[in-house]
Amino acid sequence: MTDIRPTDPDLEARLRATLTAAAPTDTHVDDGLADLRSRLDGATVVSLRTAPPVRRRGRVALVAAAVALLAAATGAAVVVRDGDDRQELDQSTTTPPEATGWYVPADLPAGWSLVSVGSDHLDVEGKGGTCPCPHTTWSRDDGGLLLLTSAANEAPASAPEVVSEPQPVQLDGGVPAFAGDVFDTQRIVTWAQDGRHHRLYGVRVDAEELIRQAGALAGGPASGRADPATPPGYTLLQRGTVPGGVRAYRAITVSLRHETRDVWATYTLAPAGLGGDVATLSVPEPAQVAGFGGSDLLRYGGIEEAPDASNSVFAGRLPGADLVVGDDPHGRVGDRYPTDADLELLLASLRPVDAEGWRRFVATAAEPADEASVIAPTVADLITPGEAVPD
Amino acid sequence: MQRIEAAVGHETGPVDGGTPEGAEDEADRRWALLADLYRREQPGLVRLASLLVRDAAVAEELVQEAFVRLHRHLDDADRPGAYLRTSVVNLCHSHGRRVQVAARHAPTPAPVVPPPGLPPDLSPVWQALDLLSARQRDAVILRFYLDLPDREIADLLGVRPGTVRSLVSRALTRLHEVLEP
């Protein structure tokens, strides 16, 4: 089954040279060692919701205090700290299943079993301002895609940090903006208007077209609105809002494995508005799956082709949670990727449960469960409140 | 196969950051061990992680997390260097997918910015690596940066050696198509 190409010494040599040159020379050992000492000395027993994103010298905070997750699961209440304030959450409060955002697969075909339930800590970075941040995605039949986002920001427009050579441009109506290429197939235009910073991304949309569309959005009657009109030639694909008041959150990933076929599939639950999208590497298409209890389902084509597996990722919304269904995000893969049929069965099988039902489900995992996965009464409780970390 | 479940939160155990009364010598011994290991292993781990996640600052954070985890298991880890490398690779996997999930909410598609110091003639190779799937790219990095054999790459990625060969082969095919059309 393995297709091995003949070696290409020149390509391999360029690869080695690139990887060697790209690796950083200064890894800040002394600084890191001091940080580690501080982190270990400060490893106190706090709950998931107290875990602040770690941010040093402007670095992206990623993993906050994983050590902080360990204690709270056994207690009857979760201590919530935010600054000096304390309050207690009563976990005995019963939340109806349809409102918890917890979902478990029911009626999965034989062969599938629950392996693990884990979580990831994610900062919400305040790139471009503060949320609530409406976003709208439009697609074009030829594979082009526009993504419009906006965030509150009173500062003048600034050049997007992701563009190496931003160019000042003038949009229709005289609105000053910056434009540039993020990558060969991705470009961006940014402008400030009505106390907000707007960003229009284009995937497989040429620069002239992107600037023209940005001008239409900036100068049109829908300027500044959360529901701008769909540009001619495009189709509305998705509209949503990243909620405000979120500093960080956790996403919970449930990993399933089909024993005989050696296929892994997962679904990820995140607080509503925070986790329903995947990479922009592929342009998604609307999907219909019979039995799926949510909405706004999109299918992202796999970027790694395989003869008998699609390697697709589905993203959608369920009451109380955003959902992503695909292969294993932690890199576990068996003989092949899950097929669309596998993922559609999983999507159709998800049923809401209350917090107790969720805990019972997690307890059946073959591997030790991530305690963050059972600590929160609802998926919404996976949010660490606060302001987004400014970029 | 060495398989340490290092995806965030998969490990459980007592928080060990405090220093119980009367155990200060033990705490000092553990810290000295960890600090020595840190000085030895951190540079290589950050370099590897920076290639896997394509961001040096993120790489430093992930390596910090790996050392925090090791601290909890310091007395149990027979091969702390191997534990760390597995932990870092798993954390990079986890981060990679989460970046994808969060990409539009950031809201910024992940930029492909050549790292400082990369010669211009190698920049196309760096950009082309971004066209690979995460698994393909990981396999290529472990093969051509660390020069690991299939068996070790397979252990690190949690796949079979045959899958590693397939991933590398497909990656090279794709890179060849992009760089030498």
Interface residues (C-beta under 8 A of the other chain):
Chain A: M1 T2 D3 I4 R5 D8 L11 E12 R14 L15 R16 A17 T18 L19 T20 A21 A22 A23 P24 T25 T27 H28 V29 G32 L33 D35 L36 R37 R39 L40 D41 G42 A43 T44 V45 V54 G58 R59 V60 A61 L62 V63 A66 V67 A68 L69 L70 A71 S116 G118 S119 D120 H121 L122 V124 E125 K127 G128 C133 H135 T137 L147 T149 A151 P160 E161 V162 V163 S164 V182 F183 D184 Q186 R199 Y201 V203 V242 A251 T253 T268 A270 L274 G275 D277 V278 A279 T280 L281 I303 E304 N311 V324 P329 H330 G331 R332 V333 G334 D335 E367 P368 D370 E371 A372 S373
Chain B: E5 A7 V8 G9 H10 E11 T12 G13 P14 V15 D16 G17 G18 W31 L34 A35 Y38 R39 Q42 P43 V46 R47 L48 S50 L51 D55 A56 A57 V58 A59 E60 E61 L62 V63 Q64 E65 F67 V68 R69 H71 R72 V89 N90 L91 H93 S94 H95 G96 R97 R98 Q100 V101 A102 A103 R104 H105 A106 P107 T108 P109 A110 P111 V112 V113 P114 P115 G117 L118 P119 L122 V125 W126 Q127 L129 D130 S133 A134 R135 Q136 D138 V140 I141 F144 Y145 L157 G158 V159 R160 G162 T163 R165 S166 S169 R170 L172 T173 L175 H176 L179 E180
